[in-house]
């Protein structure tokens, strides 16, 4: 069964002065689909999301919501729930008071508003804390209430921009569970992150964005298939990691290599068989290797192969 497109973006472009922040980005998201926009900080994810939500006007390109032009349309904005990176709540109000205030801005009638406040608080597991001030909440609870606010008016598209930044592991797990549940309610979700494991866990399809351009798109399986039988190899080291990266790049079978803070990331064919040669290269470069890990092909390896760099924070 074909699901109807909720969001269709084509050729989105945005510059700030001489800096091209988003360069011809386009993708489509259907009902009941979680689409991950994966990339490092500064890649253009947030700028793209702000254009979709109507907070920035594109320099070029088009945005359709349920087949209708969205740029400059108040009706289109009403179809979107936006959860920004920064928590957009009033700290001196309770969770319930925050949601009731936002619901009145959405012009929800009294009965609908009461029902929706109860529903979204239950969904985000905050029902028992509804009458506590937000400034008493943990960071993870504030993030979850931020998501509740984005869901309050029954949007057709939910935009989650780095929703787990700065939260503890337990809260991150809860947020990811909530996102996965939204898929089954038929909501279209766009989820931006620079955490590979989050994209692998919750997203049906992933677009990889770097330096403002969408450089690859597909399911995890489709993206990983681009690598064939390539493995990702992590070498932790003490010493000059740039010299280690240069030495490893000369080993036959290494497809790509990037220096990181405390070692190097490599993509190579038959990684385990290549380890003796890599360790010999490290020894020749006089850079002690402290640990080795070989990982089956994953999104991290795809990103490294496509960009030639490790995922930047």
C-alpha positions as CSV (number, residue, x, y, z in Angstrom):
1,X,0.0,0.0,0.0
2,X,1.4,3.4,-1.0
3,X,1.4,6.0,1.7
4,X,0.7,9.6,0.7
5,X,3.5,12.1,0.9
6,X,3.2,14.6,3.8
7,X,6.3,16.6,3.1
8,X,8.0,17.2,-0.3
9,X,11.1,19.4,-0.5
10,X,12.9,20.2,-3.7
11,X,16.0,22.2,-4.2
12,X,16.0,24.0,-0.8
13,X,18.8,26.6,-0.8
14,X,19.7,29.2,1.9
15,X,22.7,31.5,2.2
16,X,23.7,33.9,5.0
17,X,25.9,36.5,3.4
18,X,28.7,34.6,1.6
19,X,28.1,31.4,3.5
20,X,25.9,28.8,1.7
21,X,24.2,27.0,4.5
22,X,21.8,24.7,2.6
23,X,22.6,23.8,-1.0
24,X,19.8,22.3,-3.1
25,X,18.4,19.8,-0.5
26,X,15.4,17.8,-1.4
27,X,13.6,14.8,0.2
28,X,10.1,13.4,0.7
29,X,8.5,12.0,3.9
30,X,5.3,9.9,3.9
31,X,2.6,9.2,6.5
32,X,3.9,6.9,9.3
33,X,7.5,7.4,8.3
34,X,10.4,8.6,10.4
35,X,13.0,10.3,8.2
36,X,16.4,11.0,9.7
37,X,18.5,13.9,8.6
38,X,22.0,12.8,9.7
39,X,25.0,15.0,9.9
40,X,27.4,16.9,12.1
41,X,26.7,20.2,13.8
42,X,27.0,22.9,11.2
43,X,26.0,20.7,8.3
44,X,22.7,22.6,7.6
45,X,20.2,20.5,9.4
46,X,18.7,23.2,11.6
47,X,18.6,25.7,8.7
48,X,16.7,23.2,6.6
49,X,14.2,22.5,9.4
50,X,13.6,26.2,10.0
51,X,12.7,26.6,6.3
52,X,10.3,23.7,6.4
53,X,8.7,25.1,9.5
54,X,8.3,28.6,7.9
55,X,10.8,30.3,10.3
56,X,13.2,31.0,7.4
57,X,12.3,31.7,3.8
58,X,14.3,29.7,1.2
59,X,16.4,31.6,-1.3
60,X,15.3,28.9,-3.8
61,X,13.4,25.6,-3.9
62,X,9.9,24.5,-3.0
63,X,8.1,22.9,0.0
64,X,4.8,21.1,-0.3
65,X,2.8,19.9,2.7
66,X,0.1,17.4,1.8
67,X,0.5,18.6,-1.8
68,X,0.0,22.3,-1.1
69,X,2.7,25.0,-1.2
70,X,4.0,25.8,2.3
71,X,6.2,28.8,1.9
72,X,4.5,31.8,3.4
73,X,1.3,29.8,4.3
74,X,-0.2,30.0,7.8
75,X,-2.4,27.0,7.0
76,X,0.8,25.0,6.3
77,X,2.4,26.0,9.6
78,X,-0.7,24.7,11.4
79,X,0.1,21.2,10.1
80,X,3.6,21.2,11.6
81,X,4.7,20.5,15.2
82,X,8.2,21.9,15.7
83,X,10.4,20.8,18.5
84,X,13.6,23.0,18.4
85,X,17.0,22.2,19.8
86,X,16.5,24.8,22.6
87,X,13.7,24.1,25.0
88,X,10.8,26.5,24.2
89,X,8.9,26.5,27.5
90,X,8.2,28.9,30.3
91,X,10.2,27.7,33.3
92,X,8.0,29.4,36.0
93,X,4.8,27.7,34.7
94,X,3.8,24.1,35.3
95,X,3.8,21.5,32.5
96,X,0.0,21.8,32.3
97,X,0.0,25.6,32.3
98,X,2.6,25.6,29.5
99,X,0.5,23.3,27.4
100,X,-2.8,25.1,28.1
101,X,-1.2,28.4,27.1
102,X,0.1,26.9,23.8
103,X,-3.2,25.3,23.1
104,X,-5.0,28.6,23.3
105,X,-2.5,30.0,20.8
106,X,-3.5,27.1,18.5
107,X,-7.2,28.1,19.2
108,X,-8.1,24.7,20.6
109,X,-11.5,24.7,22.3
110,X,-11.7,24.1,26.0
111,X,-12.7,20.4,25.8
112,X,-10.3,19.5,23.0
113,X,-7.5,21.3,24.8
114,X,-8.1,19.4,28.1
115,X,-8.2,16.1,26.2
116,X,-5.0,16.8,24.3
117,X,-3.0,18.1,27.3
118,X,-3.9,14.8,29.1
119,X,-3.0,12.7,26.1
120,X,0.4,14.3,25.3
121,X,1.5,14.3,28.9
122,X,0.6,10.6,29.1
123,X,2.5,9.9,25.9
124,X,5.6,11.6,27.2
125,X,5.2,10.0,30.6
126,X,4.8,13.3,32.5
127,X,1.2,12.9,33.6
128,X,2.2,12.5,37.3
129,X,4.3,15.7,37.1
130,X,1.8,17.9,35.3
131,X,1.4,20.4,38.1
132,X,5.1,20.9,38.9
133,X,7.0,23.9,37.6
134,X,9.2,23.3,34.6
135,X,12.2,24.8,36.3
136,X,12.1,21.9,38.7
137,X,12.3,19.4,35.8
138,X,15.4,17.5,34.8
139,X,16.9,18.2,31.3
140,X,15.4,15.0,30.0
141,X,11.9,15.9,31.3
142,X,12.0,19.3,29.7
143,X,12.9,17.7,26.4
144,X,10.0,15.4,26.7
145,X,7.6,18.2,27.5
146,X,9.0,20.1,24.5
147,X,7.9,17.1,22.4
148,X,4.5,17.1,24.1
149,X,4.1,20.8,23.1
150,X,4.9,19.9,19.5
151,X,2.2,17.2,19.4
152,X,-0.5,19.2,21.2
153,X,-2.4,20.4,18.1
154,X,-2.4,17.0,16.2
155,X,0.1,18.0,13.5
156,X,0.5,16.0,10.3
157,X,4.3,16.5,10.4
158,X,6.5,16.5,13.5
159,X,9.9,18.1,13.2
160,X,12.4,17.0,15.9
161,X,15.7,19.0,15.8
162,X,18.3,17.2,17.9
163,X,15.8,16.3,20.6
164,X,18.2,14.3,22.8
165,X,21.1,16.8,23.0
166,X,22.3,17.1,26.6
167,X,20.0,14.5,28.2
168,X,20.9,11.5,30.3
169,X,20.8,7.9,28.8
170,X,17.5,7.0,30.5
171,X,15.7,10.1,29.1
172,X,17.3,9.5,25.7
173,X,15.9,6.0,25.7
174,X,12.4,7.3,26.6
175,X,12.5,9.9,23.9
176,X,13.5,7.4,21.2
177,X,10.7,5.0,22.4
178,X,8.2,7.9,22.0
179,X,9.4,8.7,18.5
180,X,9.1,5.0,17.5
181,X,5.5,5.0,18.8
182,X,4.5,8.0,16.7
183,X,5.3,6.1,13.5
184,X,2.4,3.7,14.4
185,X,0.0,6.6,14.7
186,X,0.6,7.5,11.1
187,X,2.5,10.7,11.9
188,X,5.3,11.8,9.5
189,X,8.4,12.6,11.5
190,X,11.7,14.3,10.4
191,X,14.4,13.7,13.0
192,X,17.7,15.5,12.8
193,X,20.6,14.2,14.7
194,X,24.4,13.7,14.7
195,X,24.1,10.5,16.7
196,X,24.5,7.5,14.4
197,X,22.9,5.0,16.9
198,X,19.8,7.1,17.1
199,X,19.3,7.2,13.3
200,X,19.8,3.5,13.1
201,X,17.3,2.8,15.9
202,X,14.3,5.0,15.0
203,X,14.5,6.1,11.3
204,X,12.9,4.2,8.4
205,X,15.1,6.2,5.9
206,X,18.1,8.4,6.4
207,X,19.5,11.4,4.5
208,X,23.1,12.2,5.1
209,X,23.8,15.9,4.9
210,X,27.3,17.5,5.1
211,X,28.3,21.1,4.2
212,X,24.8,21.9,3.3
213,X,24.3,19.2,0.7
214,X,22.3,15.9,0.8
215,X,25.0,13.5,-0.2
216,X,23.1,10.2,0.2
217,X,19.7,8.9,1.1
218,X,18.1,5.5,1.7
219,X,17.3,2.9,4.3
220,X,20.1,1.7,6.5
221,X,20.4,-1.4,4.4
222,X,20.5,0.5,1.1
223,X,23.2,2.9,2.5
224,X,25.3,0.2,4.0
225,X,25.1,-1.8,0.7
226,X,27.0,0.9,-1.0
227,X,30.1,-0.3,1.0
228,X,29.8,-3.9,-0.1
229,X,31.8,-6.0,2.4
230,X,33.7,-3.1,3.9
231,X,34.3,-3.0,7.6
232,X,34.8,0.0,10.0
233,X,38.0,-0.2,12.0
234,X,38.7,1.9,15.1
235,X,42.3,2.3,16.2
236,X,42.7,4.1,19.6
237,X,46.2,5.5,20.0
238,X,48.6,7.6,22.0
239,X,50.6,10.1,20.0
240,X,50.3,11.8,16.6
241,X,47.0,10.6,15.2
242,X,47.6,12.5,11.9
243,X,50.8,10.6,11.4
244,X,49.0,7.4,12.2
245,X,46.2,8.2,9.7
246,X,48.8,8.9,7.0
247,X,50.6,5.6,7.7
248,X,47.3,3.6,7.6
249,X,46.2,5.2,4.4
250,X,49.2,3.6,2.7
251,X,48.1,0.0,3.6
252,X,46.6,-1.9,0.7
253,X,42.9,-2.5,1.3
254,X,42.2,0.7,3.2
255,X,39.3,2.5,1.5
256,X,39.2,5.7,3.6
257,X,40.8,6.9,6.8
258,X,40.2,9.9,9.2
259,X,42.0,11.1,12.3
260,X,40.0,11.6,15.4
261,X,40.7,13.0,18.9
262,X,42.3,9.8,20.2
263,X,42.9,7.6,17.2
264,X,41.8,6.9,13.7
265,X,38.6,5.7,11.9
266,X,39.1,3.5,8.8
267,X,36.9,1.8,6.3
268,X,38.6,-1.3,4.7
269,X,37.8,-4.6,3.1
270,X,38.2,-7.7,5.4
271,X,39.1,-5.5,8.4
272,X,40.3,-8.4,10.6
273,X,42.7,-9.8,8.1
274,X,44.1,-6.3,7.6
275,X,44.9,-5.7,11.3
276,X,48.5,-7.0,11.3
277,X,49.3,-4.7,8.4
278,X,47.7,-1.7,10.2
279,X,49.5,-2.5,13.5
280,X,52.8,-2.7,11.6
281,X,52.1,0.7,10.0
282,X,51.4,2.1,13.4
283,X,54.7,0.7,14.7
284,X,56.6,2.1,11.7
285,X,55.0,5.5,12.4
286,X,56.0,5.2,16.1
287,X,52.4,5.8,17.3
288,X,51.4,3.2,20.0
289,X,47.9,1.7,19.4
290,X,46.1,1.1,22.7
291,X,43.0,-0.7,21.4
292,X,41.4,-2.1,18.2
293,X,37.8,-2.6,17.2
294,X,36.4,-4.0,14.0
295,X,32.7,-3.2,13.3
296,X,30.5,-4.7,10.6
297,X,29.3,-2.1,8.0
298,X,27.0,0.5,9.6
299,X,26.0,4.2,9.1
300,X,29.2,5.4,10.7
301,X,31.2,3.6,8.0
302,X,28.9,5.0,5.3
303,X,29.4,8.6,6.5
304,X,33.2,8.1,6.7
305,X,33.3,6.7,3.3
306,X,31.1,9.4,1.7
307,X,32.7,12.4,3.4
308,X,36.3,11.2,4.1
309,X,35.9,12.4,7.7
310,X,34.7,11.1,11.0
311,X,31.3,12.4,12.2
312,X,32.1,15.8,13.7
313,X,30.6,17.0,16.9
